[in-house]
Amino acid sequence: MLRAATPRPTSEAPDDARGIYGLFDHTGAFRYIGSTSSASETFRKRIHQRHRTGSESTSHYFSRMYNTGRMWRLRNDPATKADGDIAKALRNVFIARHCAAVWVPLPDRADIAGIEAQVIALAPQDMIAWNRRGMDPYEEPTALVDALIEELDLSPFERAALGRQLARSREDVQAAGPRDVASTSGALPKLPDGPFGFFALDVETANHDRASICQVGIACVLPDDRIETWVTLVDPGTDRWVFSGLHGITRDMVVGAPTIGEVLDLLEAGLAGRPVYQHSGFDRSAIRAASATLGRQEPGWNWQNSVTVARAAWPELKGNGGHGLASLKQHLGLRFEHHDSGEDARAAAEVVLRAEGGARAVVEDFDVIDEEDAGNSPRAATNVRSELSSPLADQTPEAETPIRGLVGRSVLTQGNLNNSHFYLRDCISSFPKETLGGGNRASAAARTLTINWGGALPAVTDIDLTKKIFRDRSWVRSFFADNGARAGDIVEISETAPFCYQVTLVRASA
């Protein structure tokens, strides 16, 4: 659907719709997939405001990727603020003029965050290049910037300010040195200085082996509820990468990164003495598996589970989306990029803070809208507003391929609960034929399905046509346990994207 839509100016993003969207760079290349999962977000607010005019963080991709050359600024630097404001205003105009977006509206009741994760898992790597955070900001598109400066008829004072920013941007790049993962990932970053009230930890893995940790993120929560985030890539020493489409981390990105042993050497003492929250049991089990592979004891941290905290705070989500991060993201209006260890750890920490009533003190610098959005911008920003108020060419998206939504239901029996499966008999014809395999793994289907069930990772499986069940059942026991499944309850299976499905539990009527 996103690929079929015609890219349109960011100013045309609607202010009365939510769903999935994509961002295009100035060359016309599709670079990012995101969603307006928070109930307070709209396409216009997320695309035209936050991504275009927000702070230069990893959550505001247009602003970050074009923080370069004469459009560069160092945020919160009082010494260069006047020049930086002019540079940022020019950047806002540039993005509005030369970048674009597409969007697919979804109903508010849809699991927008879950659909986003599934779309990202299916997307080609070039379409999620910005999601992977592996790209440096672009080199300044000099010819386009020159033409824009002439078109805006900037004053000599403004042009001089932009020249100073160009020189500063070059100094910044030289001071930072090479930024590619391979050359910089060998050194572990220093843990933030405390004291901290608690930590939240999240990991990503290369494949289904929980010891194959390829990223670790720690959210360090200060006594005043501010959060400092620590994150590192990890070389898991494997050539089997199954989940790159989910988290964007590839084998090439971790070459030279520290090993999990080196990471544990740093973290074991650093996290001792304070609660360490995980969201579900996946993260601790991954640390345990990695420790066992190394022949060392699992760190003796004071493990806690933010899922347990969320269940106590928001019991209404049981059987109604569950308490996974994707569901809580939508329910609580959290803003983070799912399946990035640093951001998932931060989200788990925010879940705990909100449950304990401390969320008001959380500083969400990554989602700040700068003063340009409030109308206090210099002359170049005023020009962009008048520019965008003029009529633009009508670019109507091509027709979208509809997703069928609910494809079937399965009533649970005690045998299903005992054996961790549920039958697909009544809806087997709804699944693509290339995902239907034989009765053993040797005759597995040529194509797999992605099943979003509310856990830390989606299930990837084909269908055993002889038994009419999902072949991989390793996730089903957790799905039943997390939702308190009982005989007579109903599992609903919904198609959310091609080869992607959502399973939810519906409680049987009393």
BELQUIDA-V483372 format. One record per backbone hydrogen bond with DSSP energy under -1.0 kcal/mol. NH is the residue of the N-H (numbers start at 1). CO is the residue of the C=O. E is the energy in kcal/mol with one decimal. If there is no record, write none. Layout:
BEGIN
nh=NH co=CO e=E
nh=NH co=CO e=E
END
This chain:
BEGIN
nh=5 co=1 e=-1.1
nh=8 co=101 e=-2.8
nh=12 co=9 e=-1.8
nh=13 co=10 e=-1.6
nh=20 co=104 e=-1.7
nh=21 co=34 e=-2.6
nh=22 co=102 e=-2.4
nh=23 co=32 e=-2.0
nh=24 co=100 e=-2.8
nh=25 co=29 e=-2.4
nh=28 co=25 e=-1.8
nh=31 co=23 e=-2.9
nh=32 co=23 e=-1.2
nh=34 co=21 e=-2.4
nh=36 co=19 e=-2.3
nh=41 co=38 e=-1.6
nh=43 co=17 e=-2.0
nh=44 co=14 e=-2.1
nh=46 co=42 e=-2.5
nh=47 co=43 e=-3.0
nh=49 co=44 e=-1.5
nh=50 co=45 e=-2.6
nh=51 co=46 e=-2.3
nh=53 co=49 e=-3.2
nh=54 co=50 e=-1.8
nh=55 co=368 e=-1.4
nh=57 co=55 e=-2.5
nh=60 co=57 e=-1.4
nh=63 co=51 e=-2.4
nh=64 co=60 e=-2.4
nh=65 co=61 e=-3.0
nh=66 co=62 e=-1.8
nh=67 co=64 e=-1.3
nh=68 co=66 e=-1.8
nh=71 co=68 e=-2.4
nh=72 co=69 e=-1.4
nh=77 co=74 e=-1.4
nh=80 co=77 e=-1.1
nh=84 co=80 e=-3.0
nh=85 co=81 e=-2.7
nh=86 co=82 e=-1.3
nh=87 co=83 e=-2.2
nh=88 co=84 e=-2.6
nh=89 co=85 e=-2.2
nh=90 co=86 e=-2.1
nh=91 co=87 e=-2.1
nh=92 co=88 e=-2.5
nh=93 co=89 e=-1.8
nh=94 co=90 e=-2.6
nh=95 co=91 e=-2.7
nh=96 co=92 e=-2.0
nh=97 co=93 e=-2.1
nh=98 co=94 e=-3.0
nh=99 co=95 e=-2.1
nh=100 co=24 e=-1.5
nh=101 co=8 e=-2.3
nh=102 co=22 e=-2.1
nh=104 co=20 e=-3.2
nh=106 co=18 e=-2.8
nh=110 co=107 e=-2.0
nh=112 co=110 e=-1.9
nh=115 co=111 e=-2.6
nh=116 co=112 e=-2.5
nh=117 co=113 e=-2.0
nh=118 co=114 e=-1.8
nh=119 co=115 e=-2.6
nh=120 co=116 e=-2.5
nh=121 co=117 e=-1.9
nh=122 co=118 e=-1.2
nh=123 co=119 e=-1.3
nh=127 co=124 e=-1.1
nh=128 co=125 e=-1.1
nh=130 co=31 e=-2.7
nh=132 co=128 e=-1.6
nh=133 co=130 e=-1.2
nh=138 co=65 e=-2.4
nh=142 co=140 e=-2.0
nh=145 co=141 e=-2.4
nh=146 co=142 e=-3.0
nh=147 co=143 e=-2.2
nh=148 co=144 e=-2.0
nh=149 co=145 e=-2.5
nh=150 co=146 e=-2.0
nh=151 co=147 e=-2.4
nh=152 co=148 e=-2.6
nh=154 co=149 e=-1.5
nh=159 co=155 e=-2.5
nh=160 co=156 e=-2.3
nh=161 co=157 e=-2.0
nh=162 co=158 e=-2.2
nh=163 co=159 e=-2.0
nh=164 co=160 e=-2.1
nh=165 co=161 e=-2.0
nh=166 co=162 e=-2.1
nh=167 co=163 e=-1.9
nh=168 co=164 e=-2.3
nh=169 co=165 e=-2.5
nh=170 co=166 e=-1.7
nh=171 co=167 e=-1.8
nh=172 co=168 e=-2.3
nh=173 co=169 e=-2.1
nh=174 co=170 e=-2.1
nh=175 co=171 e=-2.4
nh=176 co=172 e=-2.1
nh=177 co=173 e=-1.7
nh=184 co=180 e=-1.2
nh=185 co=181 e=-2.4
nh=197 co=221 e=-3.1
nh=199 co=275 e=-2.7
nh=200 co=219 e=-1.8
nh=201 co=277 e=-3.1
nh=202 co=217 e=-2.3
nh=204 co=215 e=-2.0
nh=206 co=212 e=-2.8
nh=212 co=209 e=-2.3
nh=213 co=211 e=-1.5
nh=214 co=204 e=-2.9
nh=215 co=204 e=-1.2
nh=216 co=232 e=-2.4
nh=217 co=202 e=-2.8
nh=218 co=230 e=-3.5
nh=219 co=200 e=-2.9
nh=220 co=228 e=-3.4
nh=221 co=198 e=-2.5
nh=222 co=226 e=-3.0
nh=225 co=222 e=-2.3
nh=228 co=220 e=-2.6
nh=230 co=218 e=-3.0
nh=232 co=216 e=-2.2
nh=234 co=214 e=-2.5
nh=235 co=258 e=-2.5
nh=242 co=206 e=-2.6
nh=243 co=206 e=-2.0
nh=246 co=243 e=-1.2
nh=247 co=243 e=-2.1
nh=248 co=244 e=-2.6
nh=257 co=254 e=-2.4
nh=258 co=185 e=-1.1
nh=263 co=259 e=-1.9
nh=264 co=260 e=-2.7
nh=265 co=261 e=-2.0
nh=266 co=262 e=-1.4
nh=267 co=263 e=-2.5
nh=268 co=264 e=-2.6
nh=271 co=267 e=-2.4
nh=274 co=271 e=-1.0
nh=276 co=302 e=-2.6
nh=277 co=199 e=-3.1
nh=278 co=304 e=-2.0
nh=285 co=281 e=-1.9
nh=286 co=282 e=-2.1
nh=287 co=283 e=-2.3
nh=288 co=284 e=-2.9
nh=289 co=285 e=-2.4
nh=290 co=286 e=-2.6
nh=291 co=287 e=-2.4
nh=292 co=288 e=-2.5
nh=293 co=289 e=-2.2
nh=294 co=290 e=-1.5
nh=296 co=291 e=-2.5
nh=301 co=299 e=-1.2
nh=303 co=301 e=-1.7
nh=304 co=276 e=-2.6
nh=306 co=278 e=-2.7
nh=309 co=305 e=-1.4
nh=310 co=306 e=-2.5
nh=311 co=307 e=-2.7
nh=312 co=308 e=-1.7
nh=313 co=309 e=-1.9
nh=314 co=310 e=-3.0
nh=317 co=314 e=-1.8
nh=318 co=315 e=-1.7
nh=320 co=317 e=-2.5
nh=322 co=317 e=-2.4
nh=328 co=324 e=-2.6
nh=329 co=325 e=-2.6
nh=330 co=326 e=-1.3
nh=331 co=327 e=-2.6
nh=332 co=328 e=-3.0
nh=344 co=340 e=-3.2
nh=345 co=341 e=-2.4
nh=346 co=342 e=-1.9
nh=347 co=343 e=-2.4
nh=348 co=344 e=-2.4
nh=349 co=345 e=-2.2
nh=350 co=346 e=-2.3
nh=351 co=347 e=-2.2
nh=352 co=348 e=-1.8
nh=353 co=349 e=-2.4
nh=354 co=350 e=-2.9
nh=355 co=351 e=-2.3
nh=356 co=352 e=-1.9
nh=358 co=353 e=-3.6
nh=361 co=358 e=-1.5
nh=362 co=359 e=-1.6
nh=367 co=364 e=-2.0
nh=368 co=365 e=-1.4
nh=373 co=370 e=-1.9
nh=374 co=371 e=-1.3
nh=375 co=372 e=-1.2
nh=376 co=371 e=-1.7
nh=382 co=378 e=-1.4
nh=383 co=379 e=-2.2
nh=384 co=380 e=-1.7
nh=385 co=381 e=-1.6
nh=386 co=382 e=-1.9
nh=387 co=383 e=-2.5
nh=388 co=384 e=-2.7
nh=389 co=385 e=-1.1
nh=390 co=387 e=-1.1
nh=407 co=493 e=-3.0
nh=408 co=493 e=-1.4
nh=410 co=491 e=-2.1
nh=412 co=489 e=-3.0
nh=417 co=413 e=-1.9
nh=418 co=414 e=-2.5
nh=419 co=415 e=-1.9
nh=421 co=416 e=-1.5
nh=424 co=468 e=-3.0
nh=427 co=424 e=-1.3
nh=430 co=427 e=-2.1
nh=431 co=428 e=-1.2
nh=435 co=432 e=-1.9
nh=436 co=433 e=-1.8
nh=437 co=463 e=-3.2
nh=438 co=443 e=-3.2
nh=443 co=440 e=-1.5
nh=444 co=441 e=-1.5
nh=447 co=434 e=-2.0
nh=449 co=461 e=-3.6
nh=450 co=499 e=-2.5
nh=451 co=459 e=-3.2
nh=452 co=501 e=-3.0
nh=459 co=451 e=-2.7
nh=461 co=449 e=-2.1
nh=463 co=435 e=-2.5
nh=464 co=469 e=-2.6
nh=465 co=437 e=-2.1
nh=468 co=464 e=-2.3
nh=469 co=464 e=-1.2
nh=471 co=462 e=-2.2
nh=479 co=475 e=-2.2
nh=480 co=476 e=-2.8
nh=481 co=477 e=-2.6
nh=482 co=478 e=-3.2
nh=483 co=479 e=-1.4
nh=485 co=480 e=-2.6
nh=488 co=412 e=-2.7
nh=489 co=486 e=-2.3
nh=490 co=506 e=-2.7
nh=491 co=410 e=-2.7
nh=492 co=504 e=-2.9
nh=493 co=408 e=-2.8
nh=494 co=502 e=-2.7
nh=495 co=405 e=-3.2
nh=496 co=500 e=-2.0
nh=497 co=500 e=-1.3
nh=500 co=497 e=-2.7
nh=501 co=450 e=-2.8
nh=502 co=494 e=-2.9
nh=503 co=452 e=-1.9
nh=504 co=492 e=-2.0
nh=506 co=490 e=-3.4
END
